[in-house]
Amino acid sequence: MGMTRGAIGCATAISVAIVGNMFSITKITKIKWAIQKLGGISKAAKEIVKWYDKFRVGGHSKTSAMYKAMDKVSEGLASDVKGALLDFLGITAVMAACFE
């Protein structure tokens, strides 16, 4: 799977999850703000996939690479916003689209 295809699938899964999940309004606001701060869904997805691939090549497991990629991409965000984003991106559909 190429980086562009992976990033598109990842971005789509993130968009669907934002619309379809039962997160609190506060958490959704934080997630939307975080994604905006990261440059939008497409840019965030490309960065997530890029770092995930780098960590996988570096020998990390899928789970470890996912968490390291998420941590890397969300550097600089306030801890509560980062927490909301990481909780959100832990959703199975997003993980499958972004990391498999």
Backbone as numpy.savetxt, mean C-alpha at the origin, in Angstrom:
# Nx Ny Nz CAx CAy CAz Cx Cy Cz
5.11 -11.03 -13.82 4.25 -9.86 -13.82 5.15 -8.63 -13.82
4.93 -7.73 -14.75 5.75 -6.54 -14.84 5.36 -5.51 -13.80
6.24 -4.55 -13.60 6.00 -3.53 -12.59 4.75 -2.73 -12.91
4.55 -2.36 -14.19 3.40 -1.55 -14.54 2.11 -2.31 -14.28
2.03 -3.54 -14.71 0.84 -4.34 -14.50 0.57 -4.53 -13.01
1.61 -4.82 -12.23 1.46 -4.99 -10.80 0.98 -3.72 -10.13
1.53 -2.60 -10.53 1.15 -1.32 -9.95 -0.30 -0.98 -10.28
-0.73 -1.29 -11.51 -2.12 -1.00 -11.90 -3.08 -1.86 -11.08
-2.78 -3.15 -10.94 -3.62 -4.03 -10.14 -3.66 -3.59 -8.69
-2.51 -3.18 -8.19 -2.41 -2.71 -6.81 -3.24 -1.44 -6.63
-3.10 -0.49 -7.53 -3.85 0.76 -7.44 -5.35 0.51 -7.51
-5.76 -0.40 -8.38 -7.18 -0.73 -8.50 -7.70 -1.35 -7.20
-6.93 -2.27 -6.63 -7.36 -2.91 -5.39 -7.47 -1.90 -4.26
-6.55 -0.95 -4.21 -6.60 0.09 -3.18 -7.86 0.94 -3.36
-8.15 1.32 -4.59 -9.34 2.13 -4.87 -10.61 1.40 -4.47
-10.71 0.13 -4.84 -11.89 -0.67 -4.51 -12.02 -0.81 -2.99
-10.91 -1.02 -2.32 -10.95 -1.20 -0.86 -11.40 0.08 -0.16
-10.96 1.23 -0.65 -11.38 2.51 -0.05 -12.90 2.64 -0.13
-13.45 2.32 -1.29 -14.88 2.47 -1.50 -15.68 1.41 -0.73
-15.18 0.18 -0.71 -15.98 -0.92 -0.21 -15.79 -1.32 1.23
-14.84 -0.78 1.93 -14.58 -1.24 3.29 -15.31 -0.42 4.33
-15.50 -1.06 5.48 -16.24 -0.46 6.58 -15.28 0.15 7.60
-14.44 1.03 7.14 -13.54 1.74 8.04 -14.28 2.96 8.58
-13.86 3.41 9.73 -14.47 4.61 10.29 -14.16 5.81 9.39
-15.00 6.82 9.50 -14.80 8.04 8.71 -13.42 8.64 9.02
-13.04 8.64 10.27 -11.74 9.20 10.65 -10.61 8.43 9.99
-10.71 7.11 10.02 -9.66 6.28 9.43 -9.62 6.47 7.91
-10.78 6.52 7.27 -10.84 6.74 5.81 -10.21 8.08 5.47
-10.51 9.11 6.26 -9.93 10.43 6.02 -8.42 10.38 6.12
-7.91 9.69 7.12 -6.45 9.55 7.28 -5.84 8.79 6.12
-6.52 7.74 5.67 -6.01 6.93 4.56 -5.98 7.77 3.28
-7.07 8.47 3.00 -7.11 9.32 1.80 -6.03 10.39 1.86
-5.84 10.98 3.03 -4.81 12.01 3.19 -3.43 11.41 2.96
-3.19 10.22 3.51 -1.89 9.56 3.36 -1.61 9.26 1.90
-2.60 8.73 1.20 -2.41 8.40 -0.22 -2.17 9.67 -1.02
-2.90 10.74 -0.70 -2.68 12.02 -1.37 -1.25 12.51 -1.10
-0.82 12.41 0.15 0.52 12.84 0.55 1.60 12.03 -0.18
1.29 10.76 -0.48 2.23 9.90 -1.19 2.19 10.11 -2.70
1.35 11.02 -3.17 1.32 11.34 -4.59 0.17 10.72 -5.36
-0.81 10.21 -4.66 -1.96 9.58 -5.31 -1.82 8.07 -5.31
-2.92 7.42 -5.67 -2.97 5.96 -5.63 -1.97 5.33 -6.59
-1.91 5.81 -7.82 -1.01 5.21 -8.80 0.45 5.32 -8.39
0.85 6.49 -7.95 2.24 6.69 -7.54 2.56 5.85 -6.29
1.64 5.85 -5.33 1.84 5.06 -4.11 1.97 3.58 -4.47
1.09 3.09 -5.35 1.13 1.69 -5.76 2.46 1.35 -6.44
2.92 2.21 -7.33 4.21 1.97 -8.01 5.35 1.91 -7.00
5.33 2.79 -6.03 6.38 2.80 -5.00 6.32 1.54 -4.14
5.11 1.14 -3.76 4.95 -0.07 -2.95 5.50 -1.28 -3.70
5.10 -1.43 -4.96 5.55 -2.57 -5.77 7.06 -2.51 -5.97
7.60 -1.32 -6.22 9.05 -1.17 -6.43 9.83 -1.64 -5.20
9.45 -1.16 -4.03 10.15 -1.53 -2.81 9.92 -2.98 -2.44
8.71 -3.48 -2.66 8.43 -4.89 -2.39 9.36 -5.77 -3.23
9.45 -5.47 -4.52 10.33 -6.24 -5.41 11.78 -6.18 -4.95
12.24 -5.00 -4.53 13.62 -4.86 -4.06 13.86 -5.71 -2.81
12.92 -5.70 -1.87 13.08 -6.48 -0.65 13.00 -7.98 -0.94
12.14 -8.39 -1.89 12.06 -9.81 -2.26 13.37 -10.27 -2.89
13.93 -9.46 -3.79 15.21 -9.79 -4.42 16.30 -9.86 -3.35
16.15 -9.05 -2.31 17.11 -9.04 -1.21 16.98 -10.24 -0.28
16.04 -11.14 -0.57 15.92 -12.36 0.20 14.86 -12.38 1.28
14.04 -11.33 1.36 12.99 -11.29 2.38 11.80 -12.14 1.94
11.08 -12.70 2.92 9.84 -13.43 2.63 8.81 -12.44 2.08
7.73 -12.99 1.53 6.67 -12.11 1.00 6.13 -11.19 2.09
5.87 -11.76 3.25 5.31 -10.95 4.35 6.29 -9.89 4.81
7.54 -10.29 5.01 8.56 -9.34 5.45 8.76 -8.24 4.41
8.83 -8.63 3.14 9.01 -7.65 2.06 7.84 -6.68 2.00
6.61 -7.20 2.22 5.43 -6.34 2.21 5.50 -5.30 3.31
5.79 -5.76 4.54 5.84 -4.81 5.65 6.99 -3.81 5.49
8.13 -4.27 5.00 9.26 -3.36 4.78 8.93 -2.34 3.69
8.26 -2.79 2.63 7.87 -1.88 1.54 6.88 -0.84 2.04
5.90 -1.28 2.82 4.91 -0.36 3.36 5.56 0.65 4.29
6.48 0.17 5.11 7.18 1.05 6.03 8.00 2.07 5.27
8.68 1.63 4.22 9.53 2.51 3.42 8.68 3.59 2.73
7.59 3.17 2.12 6.74 4.11 1.37 6.06 5.11 2.30
5.76 4.70 3.51 5.02 5.59 4.43 5.94 6.40 5.35
7.25 6.38 5.09 8.16 7.20 5.90 7.72 8.66 5.85
7.80 9.32 6.97 7.49 10.74 7.01 6.04 11.06 7.32
5.17 10.05 7.34 3.78 10.29 7.70 3.66 10.27 9.23
2.71 11.00 9.76 2.45 10.97 11.19 2.10 9.53 11.59
2.45 9.14 12.79 2.29 7.74 13.19 0.85 7.26 13.12
-0.13 8.11 13.49 -1.52 7.67 13.42 -1.99 7.50 11.98
-1.51 8.36 11.10 -1.86 8.27 9.68 -1.18 7.04 9.08
0.09 6.84 9.42 0.83 5.68 8.94 0.14 4.40 9.43
-0.28 4.38 10.69 -0.98 3.22 11.24 -2.26 2.92 10.49
-3.05 3.95 10.21 -4.30 3.76 9.46 -4.02 3.22 8.07
-2.99 3.76 7.42 -2.63 3.30 6.08 -2.16 1.86 6.11
-1.31 1.51 7.06 -0.80 0.14 7.15 -1.92 -0.84 7.48
-2.85 -0.45 8.36 -4.01 -1.31 8.65 -4.81 -1.55 7.39
-5.06 -0.49 6.67 -5.85 -0.57 5.44 -5.16 -1.45 4.41
-3.89 -1.26 4.23 -3.17 -2.00 3.19 -2.87 -3.44 3.58
-3.26 -3.82 4.76 -3.12 -5.20 5.17 -4.29 -6.07 4.71
-5.25 -5.48 4.04 -6.43 -6.20 3.55 -5.98 -7.24 2.52
-6.55 -8.42 2.59 -6.14 -9.54 1.74 -6.16 -9.20 0.26
-7.23 -8.56 -0.22 -7.32 -8.27 -1.65 -6.22 -7.33 -2.09
-5.92 -6.35 -1.26 -4.85 -5.40 -1.59 -3.52 -6.13 -1.58
-3.30 -6.97 -0.56 -2.04 -7.71 -0.48 -1.87 -8.59 -1.71
-2.92 -9.28 -2.12 -2.82 -10.16 -3.27 -2.51 -9.39 -4.55
-3.19 -8.25 -4.74 -2.97 -7.47 -5.95 -1.61 -6.80 -5.97
-1.12 -6.41 -4.81 0.14 -5.67 -4.75 1.36 -6.57 -4.62
1.21 -7.74 -4.02 2.39 -8.50 -3.65 2.44 -9.92 -4.19
1.52 -10.34 -5.01 1.58 -11.71 -5.52 1.50 -11.75 -7.01
